[in-house]
């Protein structure tokens, strides 16, 4: 079995691929959506609680100030 990564440019190509899957000629795994969701789930599982809006704002200001000091 060979595995390939394909970037679909034209939506008609996606339909052709689904048709090939329906004929059991290929198998399609949509990793683009699943991958991001898995990363989020993994990150969230390690956190005890979600950061507050105030905590997020403070972190954003700190990052912004750090970026300004480099320039």
Secondary structure, DSSP 8 states (H G I E B T S, - for coil): ---------SHHHHHHHHHHHHTTS-----HHHHHHHHHHHHHHHH-SS---HHHHHHHHHHHHHHHHHH-
